């Protein structure tokens, strides 16, 4: 029986944001997708001192890390990003 899935590796890039106007996210997403992001999404989170914040998560090909980091630092109020490699199965 043949394997039905394609396997590859991507990076998951994340940053927490708590001081940015929500209207800016549309532009951020346009620039992320224009720079090679596979997927981007926002998750509400609780920050220090129980402030509401946003977790920006971007899924990218491994060769796009520098470009995506540049977009995040230029277009958001983020001071730092986290990233890790993740396996992925595709149909």
N, C-alpha and C positions, 0 to 999 in steps of 0.2 A: 504494500500500500504506500503510495507516495504521500509525502508531507504536503498538506493543503495550504500551509501558511508560508509567507515570505517573512524572513527574520532580518532585522537590521538594528542599528544602534542610533540613538538620537541623544541630544542634551535637553534636560529640563532646566530652564533658567527661571529664577524667582527673585522677586524683591517686594518688600513691604513698603507701602506708601500711606501716609496719614495726613498730608498737608497739601493736597493738590485738588484743584477744582475738577469735579467729575466731567465737565464739558470737554476737557482736554483729552480724555481717553480715546475718543473717536479718531483724533489726529494721530495719537500714539499707535493705535492699532493699524491705521493705514500705513504708517512708516515701518512698523514691524513686519507686516505682510509684504510690503514693497522691498524689504531687505532680506527676505527669504524665510520668514517664520512659517512653520507648518500649521501652527495653531496658537492662539493666544486667548486667555480668559482671565476674568477677575473673580476673586472670592472675598467676601466680607470677613474680616478678622478683628480681633480685639488686640490693641496695641498696649504699650506700657501705660500705666495709670488708667486702664480700661477705656482708652480713647478708641473710637471706631477707626478702622483703617481698611486698606485694600491689599490683598496679595495678588500681584500681577505674575502670572505664570505664562511662559512662552516655550513651546516645543519647537526645536530647531534641528536642522542637520548639523553634524559636528563641525563642519567647515564654516559655519556662519556665526560662531561665538563672538568674535571680535566685532563684527558688524552689528549684531543685535545688542551687544553691550554698549556700543557707541550710541545707538538710538535710545536705549533706556536712559543713559546718563545725560544725553542732550535734551531729551523731550519730557523727562519726568523730574521729580524732586528727589529721586533716589540717590543715596550716598554709597550704596553697595549692592551687589547681586550675589546670589548663590547659584551654583549650577552643579549638576551631576549627570552622569551617563545613565541611560535607561534602555533596556531592551524593548523591542516592539515587534508584535506580530501583525501582519497585514494579510488581507485576503487577496 
